[in-house]
């Protein structure tokens, strides 16, 4: 019974120390990435058209923000023209997302992962829309 109590006490102490270490490891001076919008709706885009939109974000933290990479959920999304230089506190950055409208007609809902040195190392944003056949009423496709 003493051994069981000792193990229980050790487990509680270890958990408590781990929780304190995790809370203390968050850097209050870390960069913070804040998107103008975490989702962009492309609306209706004509099949075969260029469906490109731009995400804009701000470094609302206290140290320079560095975007290490940006990856689309699948091969149907291409990321380009992203800000590669360090973004100072208060500074803005952008990246473009192109959805391949030649693949298929219909709705799409895709995620894009943004990897950085921010307090949240991976941020997820998304794009949605509907690819319509040529000749249909389309509102997007810039």
C-alpha positions as CSV (number, residue, x, y, z in Angstrom):
1,X,0.0,0.0,0.0
2,X,2.9,2.4,0.7
3,X,4.3,1.7,-2.7
4,X,1.0,2.5,-4.4
5,X,0.7,5.7,-2.5
6,X,4.3,6.6,-3.4
7,X,3.7,6.0,-7.0
8,X,0.5,8.1,-6.9
9,X,2.3,10.9,-5.2
10,X,5.2,10.8,-7.7
11,X,2.8,10.8,-10.7
12,X,0.9,13.9,-9.3
13,X,4.1,15.7,-8.7
14,X,5.5,14.9,-12.1
15,X,2.3,16.1,-13.8
16,X,2.3,19.3,-11.8
17,X,5.9,20.1,-12.7
18,X,5.3,19.3,-16.4
19,X,2.3,21.7,-16.4
20,X,4.4,24.5,-14.9
21,X,7.2,23.9,-17.4
22,X,4.8,23.9,-20.4
23,X,3.2,27.2,-19.2
24,X,6.5,28.8,-18.6
25,X,7.9,27.9,-22.0
26,X,5.5,30.2,-23.9
27,X,7.6,33.2,-24.8
28,X,5.7,36.4,-24.2
29,X,7.9,38.2,-26.8
30,X,7.2,35.6,-29.5
31,X,5.8,36.7,-32.9
32,X,2.1,36.2,-33.4
33,X,0.5,35.7,-36.8
34,X,-2.9,37.3,-37.2
35,X,-4.8,36.8,-40.5
36,X,-7.1,39.5,-41.9
37,X,-9.3,36.5,-42.7
38,X,-8.7,32.8,-42.0
39,X,-11.0,31.7,-44.8
40,X,-11.5,33.0,-48.3
41,X,-14.5,32.0,-50.4
42,X,-13.7,32.0,-54.1
43,X,-17.4,32.0,-54.9
44,X,-18.2,30.5,-58.3
45,X,-15.2,30.2,-60.7
46,X,-15.4,29.0,-64.2
47,X,-13.6,25.7,-65.0
48,X,-10.3,26.3,-66.6
49,X,-10.0,29.9,-65.2
50,X,-7.3,31.3,-62.9
51,X,-8.6,31.1,-59.4
52,X,-6.1,33.1,-57.3
53,X,-6.6,34.9,-54.0
54,X,-4.3,36.6,-51.5
55,X,-4.1,36.0,-47.8
56,X,-2.9,38.9,-45.7
57,X,-1.5,38.7,-42.2
58,X,0.0,40.9,-39.5
59,X,2.7,40.2,-37.0
60,X,0.9,41.2,-33.8
61,X,3.7,39.9,-31.6
62,X,6.8,41.5,-30.2
63,X,9.6,40.0,-32.3
64,X,10.2,39.4,-36.0
65,X,7.9,36.7,-37.7
66,X,9.6,34.3,-40.1
67,X,7.4,32.1,-42.4
68,X,9.4,28.9,-43.0
69,X,6.9,27.3,-45.4
70,X,3.3,27.2,-46.6
71,X,1.7,23.9,-47.8
72,X,-1.6,23.2,-49.4
73,X,-3.8,20.3,-48.5
74,X,-3.4,18.7,-51.9
75,X,-1.8,19.2,-55.3
76,X,-4.8,21.2,-56.4
77,X,-3.6,24.2,-54.4
78,X,-0.5,26.1,-55.3
79,X,1.1,28.7,-53.0
80,X,3.2,31.5,-54.4
81,X,4.6,35.0,-53.8
82,X,4.8,34.6,-50.0
83,X,6.7,37.0,-47.8
84,X,10.1,35.4,-47.1
85,X,11.8,38.3,-45.3
86,X,11.4,38.6,-41.5
87,X,8.2,40.6,-40.7
88,X,8.8,43.1,-37.9
89,X,6.2,43.6,-35.1
90,X,3.3,45.4,-36.7
91,X,4.4,44.5,-40.2
92,X,2.3,42.8,-42.8
93,X,2.9,39.8,-45.1
94,X,1.0,38.0,-47.8
95,X,0.8,34.9,-49.9
96,X,-1.2,33.8,-52.9
97,X,-3.2,30.6,-53.3
98,X,-4.2,29.3,-56.6
99,X,-6.8,26.6,-56.9
100,X,-6.6,24.3,-60.0
101,X,-10.0,24.7,-61.6
102,X,-9.1,22.2,-64.4
103,X,-9.4,19.1,-62.1
104,X,-13.2,18.9,-61.7
105,X,-16.5,20.8,-61.5
106,X,-18.1,21.2,-58.1
107,X,-17.5,22.5,-54.6
108,X,-14.1,22.6,-53.0
109,X,-13.0,23.2,-49.4
110,X,-9.2,23.0,-48.9
111,X,-6.8,23.8,-46.0
112,X,-3.5,25.6,-46.2
113,X,-0.9,25.2,-43.4
114,X,1.4,28.1,-42.6
115,X,4.6,27.2,-40.7
116,X,6.4,29.9,-38.8
117,X,8.3,30.8,-35.7
118,X,5.1,32.3,-34.2
119,X,3.8,31.4,-30.8
120,X,1.4,29.0,-32.7
121,X,4.0,27.3,-35.1
122,X,1.3,26.0,-37.5
123,X,-1.7,28.1,-38.5
124,X,-4.4,26.7,-40.8
125,X,-6.4,28.8,-43.2
126,X,-8.8,27.6,-45.8
127,X,-10.3,28.3,-49.2
128,X,-13.7,27.3,-50.4
129,X,-15.7,27.8,-53.6
130,X,-17.4,26.1,-56.5
131,X,-16.0,25.3,-59.9
132,X,-18.7,25.7,-62.6
133,X,-18.7,24.6,-66.2
134,X,-17.9,27.1,-68.9
135,X,-21.0,29.0,-70.0
136,X,-22.5,28.9,-66.4
137,X,-22.9,32.0,-64.3
138,X,-19.6,32.5,-62.5
139,X,-18.7,35.3,-60.1
140,X,-15.0,34.6,-59.5
141,X,-12.1,33.3,-61.5
142,X,-9.8,36.4,-61.5
